Structure formats: structure tokens, C-alpha cells
Amino acid sequence: MFIIGNLIHALAAIIHWALTIYMWLIIARAVISWVNPDPYNPVVRFLYQVTEPVLYRVRRFLPIGRMPIDLSPVVVFLAIFFLDAFLVRTLEDIAIRMR
């Protein structure tokens, strides 16, 4: 049981870091959208390729209408915070109980 507890704890740490990195990628995407970025810049292309699939799926469910502001990054932030607070902490609690 000790090994499985350590494995679950390591999985929780990896999920936490992946969510944190993705959150920073979305922040960078939002900051870049405030200016007129060069669409052929490799950094801009990478940010769009990594974040657009998730943001697009969220935009489909938002009643945007004629809103001038894209709220999909905010919704994704809330989802990331929820996953970090619920999923990661639950995995950590399970790992502690298995030790």
C-alpha cells in the first residue's frame, strides 16, 4: 500500500503542475490578445495551438451574443482552480491514507 500511496501522491503533483502550466499558457494567450500579434510568430502559434482547443469548446457553451469580451479564459481558470482544489487534494488525501 505504501508504494501505491506514493504513486498517487506523485500523480497528484504531476496533475497540479500540468494545471499550473496550462493556466500560465492561457494568461500568456490573453496578454498577447491585447496587442496585434504576428500570427506567424512561433510563440504566438504555439500558444494558439495549445489553448484554442479548450477555449473553443468553452466558447461553444457560453451565451456570448454580442459581448466584446471573451470570457472563456475566465471559465477555464475557474475549471482549473476547481480541478486543483478538488481533484489534486482528493488524490493527496487518498495517498496520505494509504501510507
N, CA, C and O atoms as a Tinker XYZ file with bonds, in Angstrom:
   396  protein
     1  N      0.813000   -1.196000    0.000000    73     2
     2  CA     0.000000    0.000000    0.000000    64     1     3
     3  C      0.856000    1.260000    0.000000    63     2     4     5
     4  O      0.449000    2.293000   -0.532000    81     3
     5  N      2.035000    1.173000    0.593000    73     3     6
     6  CA     2.924000    2.333000    0.668000    64     5     7
     7  C      3.324000    2.808000   -0.724000    63     6     8     9
     8  O      3.369000    4.010000   -0.984000    81     7
     9  N      3.615000    1.859000   -1.623000    73     7    10
    10  CA     4.038000    2.200000   -2.978000    64     9    11
    11  C      2.892000    2.834000   -3.751000    63    10    12    13
    12  O      3.097000    3.798000   -4.489000    81    11
    13  N      1.690000    2.300000   -3.587000    73    11    14
    14  CA     0.533000    2.872000   -4.287000    64    13    15
    15  C      0.244000    4.280000   -3.773000    63    14    16    17
    16  O     -0.121000    5.162000   -4.550000    81    15
    17  N      0.406000    4.494000   -2.470000    73    15    18
    18  CA     0.218000    5.831000   -1.910000    64    17    19
    19  C      1.199000    6.831000   -2.490000    63    18    20    21
    20  O      0.827000    7.961000   -2.809000    81    19
    21  N      2.456000    6.417000   -2.627000    73    19    22
    22  CA     3.457000    7.298000   -3.242000    64    21    23
    23  C      3.141000    7.561000   -4.714000    63    22    24    25
    24  O      3.340000    8.669000   -5.212000    81    23
    25  N      2.650000    6.537000   -5.398000    73    23    26
    26  CA     2.289000    6.696000   -6.809000    64    25    27
    27  C      1.137000    7.694000   -6.970000    63    26    28    29
    28  O      1.166000    8.543000   -7.861000    81    27
    29  N      0.142000    7.591000   -6.117000    73    27    30
    30  CA    -0.988000    8.521000   -6.179000    64    29    31
    31  C     -0.536000    9.931000   -5.826000    63    30    32    33
    32  O     -0.990000   10.900000   -6.435000    81    31
    33  N      0.346000   10.050000   -4.855000    73    31    34
    34  CA     0.870000   11.371000   -4.489000    64    33    35
    35  C      1.663000   11.987000   -5.654000    63    34    36    37
    36  O      1.533000   13.182000   -5.922000    81    35
    37  N      2.468000   11.197000   -6.333000    73    35    38
    38  CA     3.216000   11.695000   -7.489000    64    37    39
    39  C      2.275000   12.077000   -8.620000    63    38    40    41
    40  O      2.506000   13.079000   -9.298000    81    39
    41  N      1.223000   11.306000   -8.838000    73    39    42
    42  CA     0.231000   11.633000   -9.857000    64    41    43
    43  C     -0.457000   12.961000   -9.535000    63    42    44    45
    44  O     -0.695000   13.769000  -10.433000    81    43
    45  N     -0.774000   13.186000   -8.269000    73    43    46
    46  CA    -1.395000   14.453000   -7.859000    64    45    47
    47  C     -0.452000   15.621000   -8.123000    63    46    48    49
    48  O     -0.892000   16.683000   -8.563000    81    47
    49  N      0.838000   15.438000   -7.859000    73    47    50
    50  CA     1.817000   16.507000   -8.101000    64    49    51
    51  C      1.936000   16.809000   -9.593000    63    50    52    53
    52  O      2.028000   17.973000   -9.982000    81    51
    53  N      1.937000   15.782000  -10.424000    73    51    54
    54  CA     2.028000   15.985000  -11.873000    64    53    55
    55  C      0.793000   16.715000  -12.387000    63    54    56    57
    56  O      0.908000   17.628000  -13.204000    81    55
    57  N     -0.379000   16.322000  -11.917000    73    55    58
    58  CA    -1.615000   16.996000  -12.339000    64    57    59
    59  C     -1.592000   18.454000  -11.896000    63    58    60    61
    60  O     -1.986000   19.339000  -12.656000    81    59
    61  N     -1.135000   18.709000  -10.674000    73    59    62
    62  CA    -1.056000   20.091000  -10.175000    64    61    63
    63  C     -0.145000   20.942000  -11.066000    63    62    64    65
    64  O     -0.512000   22.056000  -11.441000    81    63
    65  N      1.019000   20.430000  -11.399000    73    63    66
    66  CA     1.952000   21.206000  -12.231000    64    65    67
    67  C      1.431000   21.378000  -13.652000    63    66    68    69
    68  O      1.626000   22.434000  -14.253000    81    67
    69  N      0.777000   20.367000  -14.197000    73    67    70
    70  CA     0.210000   20.485000  -15.543000    64    69    71
    71  C     -0.884000   21.554000  -15.571000    63    70    72    73
    72  O     -0.954000   22.346000  -16.511000    81    71
    73  N     -1.727000   21.576000  -14.556000    73    71    74
    74  CA    -2.765000   22.602000  -14.485000    64    73    75
    75  C     -2.164000   23.996000  -14.322000    63    74    76    77
    76  O     -2.654000   24.955000  -14.918000    81    75
    77  N     -1.113000   24.114000  -13.524000    73    75    78
    78  CA    -0.457000   25.405000  -13.318000    64    77    79
    79  C      0.181000   25.899000  -14.617000    63    78    80    81
    80  O      0.039000   27.070000  -14.969000    81    79
    81  N      0.865000   25.035000  -15.312000    73    79    82
    82  CA     1.498000   25.421000  -16.583000    64    81    83
    83  C      0.440000   25.823000  -17.597000    63    82    84    85
    84  O      0.618000   26.807000  -18.314000    81    83
    85  N     -0.656000   25.083000  -17.668000    73    83    86
    86  CA    -1.709000   25.423000  -18.618000    64    85    87
    87  C     -2.351000   26.764000  -18.272000    63    86    88    89
    88  O     -2.713000   27.532000  -19.163000    81    87
    89  N     -2.489000   27.044000  -16.979000    73    87    90
    90  CA    -3.031000   28.329000  -16.560000    64    89    91
    91  C     -2.131000   29.469000  -17.030000    63    90    92    93
    92  O     -2.631000   30.490000  -17.503000    81    91
    93  N     -0.817000   29.313000  -16.910000    73    91    94
    94  CA     0.109000   30.353000  -17.365000    64    93    95
    95  C      0.093000   30.491000  -18.881000    63    94    96    97
    96  O      0.276000   31.593000  -19.397000    81    95
    97  N     -0.118000   29.409000  -19.594000    73    95    98
    98  CA    -0.238000   29.497000  -21.051000    64    97    99
    99  C     -1.478000   30.296000  -21.448000    63    98   100   101
   100  O     -1.442000   31.071000  -22.403000    81    99
   101  N     -2.565000   30.107000  -20.721000    73    99   102
   102  CA    -3.778000   30.873000  -21.006000    64   101   103
   103  C     -3.579000   32.342000  -20.656000    63   102   104   105
   104  O     -4.071000   33.217000  -21.368000    81   103
   105  N     -2.870000   32.622000  -19.576000    73   103   106
   106  CA    -2.563000   34.017000  -19.229000    64   105   107
   107  C     -1.739000   34.662000  -20.330000    63   106   108   109
   108  O     -2.017000   35.792000  -20.731000    81   107
   109  N     -0.731000   33.958000  -20.821000    73   107   110
   110  CA     0.098000   34.493000  -21.910000    64   109   111
   111  C     -0.744000   34.723000  -23.154000    63   110   112   113
   112  O     -0.570000   35.730000  -23.841000    81   111
   113  N     -1.646000   33.810000  -23.451000    73   111   114
   114  CA    -2.527000   33.976000  -24.613000    64   113   115
   115  C     -3.409000   35.204000  -24.456000    63   114   116   117
   116  O     -3.607000   35.954000  -25.412000    81   115
   117  N     -3.938000   35.413000  -23.259000    73   115   118
   118  CA    -4.801000   36.575000  -23.027000    64   117   119
   119  C     -4.014000   37.874000  -23.154000    63   118   120   121
   120  O     -4.507000   38.841000  -23.734000    81   119
   121  N     -2.800000   37.906000  -22.619000    73   119   122
   122  CA    -1.977000   39.120000  -22.707000    64   121   123
   123  C     -1.617000   39.405000  -24.163000    63   122   124   125
   124  O     -1.658000   40.556000  -24.597000    81   123
   125  N     -1.270000   38.382000  -24.905000    73   123   126
   126  CA    -0.916000   38.567000  -26.312000    64   125   127
   127  C     -2.125000   39.055000  -27.118000    63   126   128   129
   128  O     -1.962000   39.791000  -28.091000    81   127
   129  N     -3.324000   38.653000  -26.721000    73   127   130
   130  CA    -4.505000   39.074000  -27.472000    64   129   131
   131  C     -4.797000   40.566000  -27.320000    63   130   132   133
   132  O     -5.564000   41.120000  -28.106000    81   131
   133  N     -4.204000   41.223000  -26.331000    73   131   134
   134  CA    -4.414000   42.659000  -26.137000    64   133   135
   135  C     -3.695000   43.490000  -27.199000    63   134   136   137
   136  O     -4.074000   44.630000  -27.469000    81   135
   137  N     -2.668000   42.915000  -27.791000    73   135   138
   138  CA    -1.937000   43.603000  -28.855000    64   137   139
   139  C     -2.241000   42.888000  -30.166000    63   138   140   141
   140  O     -2.973000   41.899000  -30.189000    81   139
   141  N     -1.687000   43.384000  -31.229000    73   139   142
   142  CA    -1.882000   42.740000  -32.520000    64   141   143
   143  C     -0.664000   41.852000  -32.796000    63   142   144   145
   144  O      0.309000   42.307000  -33.397000    81   143
   145  N     -0.712000   40.580000  -32.359000    73   143   146
   146  CA     0.469000   39.728000  -32.511000    64   145   147
   147  C      0.666000   39.276000  -33.955000    63   146   148   149
   148  O     -0.276000   39.200000  -34.742000    81   147
   149  N      1.907000   38.984000  -34.268000    73   147   150
   150  CA     2.228000   38.426000  -35.577000    64   149   151
   151  C      1.771000   36.968000  -35.597000    63   150   152   153
   152  O      2.296000   36.159000  -34.832000    81   151
   153  N      0.809000   36.610000  -36.448000    73   151   154
   154  CA     0.295000   35.234000  -36.435000    64   153   155
   155  C      1.314000   34.196000  -36.905000    63   154   156   157
   156  O      1.097000   32.996000  -36.737000    81   155
   157  N      2.421000   34.647000  -37.492000    73   155   158
   158  CA     3.444000   33.706000  -37.949000    64   157   159
   159  C      4.571000   33.527000  -36.942000    63   158   160   161
   160  O      5.491000   32.739000  -37.164000    81   159
   161  N      4.498000   34.259000  -35.837000    73   159   162
   162  CA     5.500000   34.102000  -34.783000    64   161   163
   163  C      5.324000   32.718000  -34.155000    63   162   164   165
   164  O      4.201000   32.334000  -33.830000    81   163
   165  N      6.406000   31.967000  -33.980000    73   163   166
   166  CA     6.279000   30.606000  -33.439000    64   165   167
   167  C      5.696000   30.567000  -32.025000    63   166   168   169
   168  O      4.978000   29.629000  -31.678000    81   167
   169  N      5.997000   31.569000  -31.215000    73   167   170
   170  CA     5.456000   31.588000  -29.853000    64   169   171
   171  C      3.944000   31.804000  -29.895000    63   170   172   173
   172  O      3.197000   31.130000  -29.187000    81   171
   173  N      3.505000   32.727000  -30.711000    73   171   174
   174  CA     2.070000   33.001000  -30.840000    64   173   175
   175  C      1.356000   31.773000  -31.393000    63   174   176   177
   176  O      0.286000   31.406000  -30.908000    81   175
   177  N      1.932000   31.148000  -32.387000    73   175   178
   178  CA     1.317000   29.943000  -32.958000    64   177   179
   179  C      1.234000   28.825000  -31.931000    63   178   180   181
   180  O      0.227000   28.119000  -31.858000    81   179
   181  N      2.294000   28.657000  -31.130000    73   179   182
   182  CA     2.282000   27.628000  -30.091000    64   181   183
   183  C      1.180000   27.905000  -29.066000    63   182   184   185
   184  O      0.435000   27.000000  -28.692000    81   183
   185  N      1.079000   29.158000  -28.616000    73   183   186
   186  CA     0.056000   29.496000  -27.621000    64   185   187
   187  C     -1.344000   29.242000  -28.162000    63   186   188   189
   188  O     -2.202000   28.725000  -27.446000    81   187
   189  N     -1.581000   29.601000  -29.417000    73   187   190
   190  CA    -2.899000   29.370000  -30.005000    64   189   191
   191  C     -3.175000   27.880000  -30.179000    63   190   192   193
   192  O     -4.289000   27.425000  -29.922000    81   191
   193  N     -2.181000   27.121000  -30.611000    73   191   194
   194  CA    -2.383000   25.685000  -30.821000    64   193   195
   195  C     -2.650000   24.949000  -29.518000    63   194   196   197
   196  O     -3.410000   23.980000  -29.494000    81   195
   197  N     -2.030000   25.403000  -28.434000    73   195   198
   198  CA    -2.179000   24.713000  -27.154000    64   197   199
   199  C     -3.482000   25.105000  -26.444000    63   198   200   201
   200  O     -4.118000   24.265000  -25.809000    81   199
   201  N     -3.872000   26.363000  -26.551000    73   199   202
   202  CA    -5.019000   26.833000  -25.778000    64   201   203
   203  C     -6.336000   26.850000  -26.550000    63   202   204   205
   204  O     -7.402000   26.750000  -25.942000    81   203
   205  N     -6.285000   26.972000  -27.845000    73   203   206
   206  CA    -7.519000   27.124000  -28.623000    64   205   207
   207  C     -8.471000   25.931000  -28.525000    63   206   208   209
   208  O     -9.680000   26.151000  -28.464000    81   207
   209  N     -7.999000   24.683000  -28.507000    73   207   210
   210  CA    -8.972000   23.582000  -28.399000    64   209   211
   211  C     -9.860000   23.666000  -27.152000    63   210   212   213
   212  O    -11.061000   23.405000  -27.229000    81   211
   213  N     -9.284000   24.022000  -26.024000    73   211   214
   214  CA   -10.072000   24.128000  -24.790000    64   213   215
   215  C    -10.941000   25.380000  -24.819000    63   214   216   217
   216  O    -12.125000   25.323000  -24.487000    81   215
   217  N    -10.363000   26.500000  -25.212000    73   215   218
   218  CA   -11.128000   27.747000  -25.238000    64   217   219
   219  C    -12.279000   27.670000  -26.235000    63   218   220   221
   220  O    -13.356000   28.208000  -25.975000    81   219
   221  N    -12.070000   27.014000  -27.361000    73   219   222
   222  CA   -13.128000   26.873000  -28.356000    64   221   223
   223  C    -14.306000   26.073000  -27.795000    63   222   224   225
   224  O    -15.465000   26.433000  -28.001000    81   223
   225  N    -13.999000   24.995000  -27.092000    73   223   226
   226  CA   -15.076000   24.174000  -26.513000    64   225   227
   227  C    -15.864000   24.950000  -25.469000    63   226   228   229
   228  O    -17.080000   24.793000  -25.361000    81   227
   229  N    -15.175000   25.782000  -24.704000    73   227   230
   230  CA   -15.869000   26.591000  -23.702000    64   229   231
   231  C    -16.709000   27.664000  -24.384000    63   230   232   233
   232  O    -17.832000   27.926000  -23.955000    81   231
   233  N    -16.190000   28.287000  -25.434000    73   231   234
   234  CA   -16.929000   29.329000  -26.155000    64   233   235
   235  C    -18.235000   28.811000  -26.749000    63   234   236   237
   236  O    -19.208000   29.557000  -26.855000    81   235
   237  N    -18.262000   27.533000  -27.136000    73   235   238
   238  CA   -19.482000   26.972000  -27.712000    64   237   239
   239  C    -20.638000   26.967000  -26.710000    63   238   240   241
   240  O    -21.801000   27.046000  -27.107000    81   239
   241  N    -20.327000   26.874000  -25.412000    73   239   242
   242  CA   -21.369000   26.786000  -24.391000    64   241   243
   243  C    -21.687000   28.125000  -23.734000    63   242   244   245
   244  O    -22.665000   28.228000  -22.994000    81   243
   245  N    -20.885000   29.141000  -23.989000    73   243   246
   246  CA   -21.140000   30.455000  -23.402000    64   245   247
   247  C    -22.138000   31.228000  -24.262000    63   246   248   249
   248  O    -22.028000   31.229000  -25.488000    81   247
   249  N    -23.102000   31.879000  -23.632000    73   247   250
   250  CA   -24.034000   32.719000  -24.404000    64   249   251
   251  C    -23.398000   34.075000  -24.686000    63   250   252   253
   252  O    -23.765000   35.080000  -24.076000    81   251
   253  N    -22.450000   34.096000  -25.606000    73   251   254
   254  CA   -21.663000   35.299000  -25.859000    64   253   255
   255  C    -22.508000   36.372000  -26.533000    63   254   256   257
   256  O    -22.504000   37.520000  -26.089000    81   255
   257  N    -23.220000   36.031000  -27.576000    73   255   258
   258  CA   -24.018000   37.018000  -28.288000    64   257   259
   259  C    -23.142000   38.110000  -28.875000    63   258   260   261
   260  O    -22.288000   37.837000  -29.718000    81   259
   261  N    -23.344000   39.340000  -28.437000    73   259   262
   262  CA   -22.575000   40.476000  -28.955000    64   261   263
   263  C    -21.626000   41.040000  -27.910000    63   262   264   265
   264  O    -21.303000   42.227000  -27.936000    81   263
   265  N    -21.184000   40.203000  -27.004000    73   263   266
   266  CA   -20.262000   40.673000  -25.972000    64   265   267
   267  C    -18.891000   40.953000  -26.581000    63   266   268   269
   268  O    -18.368000   40.128000  -27.330000    81   267
   269  N    -18.311000   42.098000  -26.271000    73   267   270
   270  CA   -16.999000   42.422000  -26.847000    64   269   271
   271  C    -15.841000   41.735000  -26.130000    63   270   272   273
   272  O    -14.705000   41.792000  -26.600000    81   271
   273  N    -16.113000   41.091000  -25.004000    73   271   274
   274  CA   -15.054000   40.460000  -24.207000    64   273   275
   275  C    -15.230000   38.947000  -24.247000    63   274   276   277
   276  O    -16.335000   38.431000  -24.079000    81   275
   277  N    -14.134000   38.255000  -24.469000    73   275   278
   278  CA   -14.141000   36.798000  -24.467000    64   277   279
   279  C    -13.969000   36.326000  -23.020000    63   278   280   281
   280  O    -12.916000   36.534000  -22.418000    81   279
   281  N    -14.989000   35.701000  -22.475000    73   279   282
   282  CA   -14.944000   35.236000  -21.087000    64   281   283
   283  C    -14.490000   33.785000  -20.957000    63   282   284   285
   284  O    -14.441000   33.253000  -19.848000    81   283
   285  N    -14.163000   33.147000  -22.059000    73   283   286
   286  CA   -13.764000   31.744000  -21.985000    64   285   287
   287  C    -12.501000   31.517000  -21.150000    63   286   288   289
   288  O    -12.434000   30.499000  -20.460000    81   287
   289  N    -11.480000   32.413000  -21.167000    73   287   290
   290  CA   -10.342000   32.184000  -20.267000    64   289   291
   291  C    -10.733000   32.208000  -18.793000    63   290   292   293
   292  O    -10.149000   31.481000  -17.989000    81   291
   293  N    -11.706000   33.026000  -18.431000    73   291   294
   294  CA   -12.158000   33.076000  -17.037000    64   293   295
   295  C    -12.816000   31.763000  -16.645000    63   294   296   297
   296  O    -12.590000   31.255000  -15.547000    81   295
   297  N    -13.628000   31.213000  -17.538000    73   295   298
   298  CA   -14.284000   29.937000  -17.262000    64   297   299
   299  C    -13.245000   28.821000  -17.139000    63   298   300   301
   300  O    -13.356000   27.954000  -16.272000    81   299
   301  N    -12.246000   28.850000  -18.002000    73   299   302
   302  CA   -11.187000   27.832000  -17.926000    64   301   303
   303  C    -10.387000   27.990000  -16.638000    63   302   304   305
   304  O    -10.005000   26.990000  -16.030000    81   303
   305  N    -10.123000   29.232000  -16.206000    73   303   306
   306  CA    -9.454000   29.456000  -14.920000    64   305   307
   307  C    -10.254000   28.846000  -13.775000    63   306   308   309
   308  O     -9.693000   28.176000  -12.908000    81   307
   309  N    -11.549000   29.077000  -13.773000    73   307   310
   310  CA   -12.393000   28.520000  -12.715000    64   309   311
   311  C    -12.345000   26.991000  -12.733000    63   310   312   313
   312  O    -12.303000   26.357000  -11.678000    81   311
   313  N    -12.352000   26.409000  -13.913000    73   311   314
   314  CA   -12.263000   24.951000  -14.019000    64   313   315
   315  C    -10.915000   24.449000  -13.517000    63   314   316   317
   316  O    -10.843000   23.420000  -12.844000    81   315
   317  N     -9.847000   25.173000  -13.842000    73   315   318
   318  CA    -8.514000   24.783000  -13.369000    64   317   319
   319  C     -8.446000   24.879000  -11.851000    63   318   320   321
   320  O     -7.932000   23.972000  -11.196000    81   319
   321  N     -8.956000   25.964000  -11.287000    73   319   322
   322  CA    -8.950000   26.113000   -9.826000    64   321   323
   323  C     -9.774000   25.019000   -9.159000    63   322   324   325
   324  O     -9.376000   24.489000   -8.122000    81   323
   325  N    -10.913000   24.678000   -9.745000    73   323   326
   326  CA   -11.736000   23.608000   -9.195000    64   325   327
   327  C    -10.998000   22.272000   -9.237000    63   326   328   329
   328  O    -10.957000   21.546000   -8.244000    81   327
   329  N    -10.416000   21.955000  -10.395000    73   327   330
   330  CA    -9.682000   20.692000  -10.509000    64   329   331
   331  C     -8.512000   20.628000   -9.543000    63   330   332   333
   332  O     -8.234000   19.584000   -8.953000    81   331
   333  N     -7.831000   21.757000   -9.387000    73   331   334
   334  CA    -6.690000   21.782000   -8.467000    64   333   335
   335  C     -7.155000   21.624000   -7.023000    63   334   336   337
   336  O     -6.540000   20.896000   -6.244000    81   335
   337  N     -8.232000   22.301000   -6.673000    73   335   338
   338  CA    -8.704000   22.242000   -5.291000    64   337   339
   339  C     -9.388000   20.911000   -4.981000    63   338   340   341
   340  O     -9.240000   20.389000   -3.876000    81   339
   341  N    -10.116000   20.367000   -5.917000    73   339   342
   342  CA   -10.868000   19.146000   -5.640000    64   341   343
   343  C    -10.089000   17.883000   -5.989000    63   342   344   345
   344  O     -9.845000   17.040000   -5.126000    81   343
   345  N     -9.699000   17.754000   -7.255000    73   343   346
   346  CA    -9.076000   16.513000   -7.716000    64   345   347
   347  C     -7.700000   16.290000   -7.087000    63   346   348   349
   348  O     -7.413000   15.215000   -6.560000    81   347
   349  N     -6.863000   17.308000   -7.149000    73   347   350
   350  CA    -5.499000   17.147000   -6.629000    64   349   351
   351  C     -5.516000   16.917000   -5.122000    63   350   352   353
   352  O     -4.803000   16.048000   -4.619000    81   351
   353  N     -6.312000   17.678000   -4.409000    73   351   354
   354  CA    -6.363000   17.492000   -2.952000    64   353   355
   355  C     -6.989000   16.160000   -2.573000    63   354   356   357
   356  O     -6.581000   15.548000   -1.585000    81   355
   357  N     -7.962000   15.704000   -3.332000    73   355   358
   358  CA    -8.545000   14.392000   -3.070000    64   357   359
   359  C     -7.515000   13.293000   -3.281000    63   358   360   361
   360  O     -7.421000   12.366000   -2.477000    81   359
   361  N     -6.745000   13.389000   -4.355000    73   359   362
   362  CA    -5.688000   12.397000   -4.585000    64   361   363
   363  C     -4.639000   12.441000   -3.482000    63   362   364   365
   364  O     -4.151000   11.397000   -3.050000    81   363
   365  N     -4.292000   13.632000   -3.025000    73   363   366
   366  CA    -3.324000   13.741000   -1.934000    64   365   367
   367  C     -3.871000   13.140000   -0.649000    63   366   368   369
   368  O     -3.135000   12.478000    0.081000    81   367
   369  N     -5.143000   13.356000   -0.362000    73   367   370
   370  CA    -5.750000   12.752000    0.830000    64   369   371
   371  C     -5.762000   11.233000    0.736000    63   370   372   373
   372  O     -5.485000   10.545000    1.719000    81   371
   373  N     -6.078000   10.715000   -0.427000    73   371   374
   374  CA    -6.052000    9.256000   -0.615000    64   373   375
   375  C     -4.643000    8.721000   -0.417000    63   374   376   377
   376  O     -4.448000    7.680000    0.210000    81   375
   377  N     -3.659000    9.440000   -0.954000    73   375   378
   378  CA    -2.268000    8.994000   -0.808000    64   377   379
   379  C     -1.836000    8.998000    0.650000    63   378   380   381
   380  O     -1.123000    8.095000    1.089000    81   379
   381  N     -2.262000   10.008000    1.405000    73   379   382
   382  CA    -1.898000   10.065000    2.832000    64   381   383
   383  C     -2.534000    8.916000    3.595000    63   382   384   385
   384  O     -1.899000    8.328000    4.471000    81   383
   385  N     -3.780000    8.590000    3.276000    73   383   386
   386  CA    -4.454000    7.488000    3.975000    64   385   387
   387  C     -3.848000    6.139000    3.641000    63   386   388   389
   388  O     -3.945000    5.200000    4.432000    81   387
   389  N     -3.220000    6.034000    2.466000    73   387   390
   390  CA    -2.646000    4.744000    2.068000    64   389   391
   391  C     -1.247000    4.524000    2.644000    63   390   392   393
   392  O     -0.710000    3.421000    2.543000    81   391
   393  N     -0.663000    5.528000    3.230000    73   391   394
   394  CA     0.697000    5.374000    3.773000    64   393   395
   395  C      0.692000    4.697000    5.093000    63   394   396
   396  O      1.752000    4.490000    5.685000    81   395
